[in-house]
Amino acid sequence: MSNKDKQLKKDFLQAEVIHRDDLPNKGSKRALKIRRALEDREETKKLSSFFGDSYWGDV
């Protein structure tokens, strides 16, 4: 994992978007949940940059 990825993961967890109590104890499941949350966050940022916040209005 690159330093940038480690920092993103650390920042994301510290922002309490994912609470440590909600994470599975097994390392692989824990990493998968964190990775999916980071991917969702990046996708949301990408959509926001294309459409602004207006794309959430239809949801």
C-alpha positions as CSV (number, residue, x, y, z in Angstrom):
1,M,0.0,0.0,0.0
2,S,1.4,3.4,-1.0
3,N,2.0,6.2,1.5
4,K,-0.9,8.1,-0.1
5,D,-3.2,5.2,0.4
6,K,-2.2,4.8,4.0
7,Q,-2.8,8.5,4.6
8,L,-6.2,8.4,3.0
9,K,-7.1,5.4,5.1
10,K,-5.9,7.0,8.2
11,D,-7.7,10.3,7.5
12,F,-10.9,8.4,6.6
13,L,-10.9,6.4,9.8
14,Q,-10.1,9.5,11.9
15,A,-13.0,11.3,10.4
16,E,-15.1,8.6,12.1
17,V,-17.0,7.8,8.9
18,I,-16.2,4.2,9.8
19,H,-16.4,3.5,13.5
20,R,-13.8,1.0,14.7
21,D,-16.5,-0.9,16.6
22,D,-18.4,-1.5,13.3
23,L,-15.4,-3.1,11.6
24,P,-15.0,-6.9,11.6
25,N,-12.2,-8.4,13.6
26,K,-10.8,-10.4,10.8
27,G,-8.2,-8.5,8.9
28,S,-9.3,-9.3,5.4
29,K,-12.9,-8.4,6.0
30,R,-11.8,-5.2,7.8
31,A,-9.6,-4.2,4.9
32,L,-12.3,-4.9,2.4
33,K,-14.9,-2.8,4.3
34,I,-12.4,0.1,4.5
35,R,-11.4,-0.2,0.9
36,R,-15.1,-0.2,-0.2
37,A,-15.8,2.9,1.9
38,L,-12.8,4.7,0.4
39,E,-13.9,3.8,-3.1
40,D,-17.4,5.0,-2.4
41,R,-16.0,8.3,-1.0
42,E,-13.8,8.8,-4.1
43,E,-16.8,8.0,-6.4
44,T,-18.9,10.6,-4.5
45,K,-16.1,13.2,-4.9
46,K,-15.8,12.4,-8.6
47,L,-19.6,12.8,-9.2
48,S,-19.6,16.0,-7.2
49,S,-16.9,17.4,-9.4
50,F,-18.8,16.6,-12.5
51,F,-22.3,17.5,-11.5
52,G,-22.0,19.5,-8.2
53,D,-24.5,18.5,-5.5
54,S,-27.4,18.6,-7.9
55,Y,-27.1,14.9,-8.8
56,W,-28.3,14.0,-5.3
57,G,-31.6,15.9,-5.8
58,D,-33.1,13.1,-7.8
59,V,-32.2,10.3,-5.3
